[in-house]
């Protein structure tokens, strides 16, 4: 196995099959809406990823149906300015911290509001609050 294969397998491990299916469904729906009238749906986050050795957190709502390695959501790198945007799952999977720690999925996360509501709150507090 080479480094690229390991990274892609790591990216797949960040999401469960159910989460991947829900993220893709959301991505397809918003792609259709953009093509129709430009108005996207404000989904509730499907998954929360986090950096166990730092303050970075990602709340993801969609996968790009044309490139399933690209996720959309609320991204907070821990610098006090969370923002809505896209991230490559393979890049998150490639990150290594102290002792070989990796980005993890919060297995206990359940969304309680829409992504825009999390984003509004995060902007007020300078970080994602869950």
N, C-alpha and C positions, 0 to 999 in steps of 0.2 A: 504494500500500500504506500502511496506517496502522500505528500503533505496536502495536496488538493483534495484527495479522497477523504482523508481524515477530517478536513475542515467541513466538507459537505455532509459527512456522517454526523459531525458535531452539530451542524445547523439543524439537521433533521431531529436530533435528540432534544433540541430546545422546545419542541412542540409535541404534544400528543397527536395521534391521528385525528381525533375528534376536533381538537383546536385547529389543526391545519385545515380540515374540511370547513369549519365555520369561518375561518379567516379568508379562505378562498371564495366561499359563498358571498361574504361581505364585499370582497374585492370585485367580484363579477357584477354584483348589484350596483355598486357605485360607478364602475366603468360604464355600465349601461346608462345610468342616470346622467353621467357627464356627457355621454354622446347624445342623449335626448334633449336635456334642458340645462345641464350644468349644475343642477342642484343635487348635492350628495346627501346621503342619510347619515345622521349622527349616531353611529353605533356605540353600544357599550363595549368596553374593552373585553377581549376574549382571553388574553393572557398577560401576566405581569412577569417580566424578566428583570433580574437585578444582579448587581455586582457585589458579591459577598465581602469583598475587602474594601469597598468604597461606597460612594453615595449614588452611583449611576443606577437608573431605573427606566424601564420601558414599559408602557401600557400599549399593547398592540390591538388594533381592530380589524386589519385587513392584510391580505397578501395580494400582490400584483398578479393578476391571472396570466400575464404574458411573461413574467419572470418571478417565479414563486420564491426566489431568494430575497425579494424586496418586500419588506413589511412597512405598513403605515401605522402611526400612532403618536402618542405623546412620549417624547424622548427627553430625558433629564440626565445629563452627564455629571451632575453634581456641582456645577459652577454657579448655581443661582439663577439660571435662565432657561427653564424647561420650555420646549417648543414642539409644535406639531411638525412632523416630518417623516421621512423614510429612512430605513436602516437596512443594511444587508445582513441577513441572519448568518451567513457564512463568515462575515467579519466579526460579529459578536462571538461566534463559536471559536474563532481563532485567538481571541484574547486570552492571555494567561496571566494570572496574578501570582502572588507569593505562594510558594509551595505547589505550584501548578493548578491553583484554583481557577475555575472557569465561571463564565456567566451562567446563572441558574434560573430555572423556572420556579416561581412561587406556587407550590402545589396547593396552598391554602387560600389563594386569592380568589375572591368572587366580587365582580364589579357590582357597584351599588348605584351607579349613575352613568350618564353618557360621557363620551370622550371629551366633548366640549366643556362639560361641567367639571371634569377632572382638570382640564387645561386652565379654566378660569381660576380654580382654586390654587393650582400650582403657580400661576403667575402672581397671585396675591402673596403666597408664602415663599416663593423662590425655590420651590421644590415640589415634587409629587407627594401628595398626602393621601395615604390609603389606610 
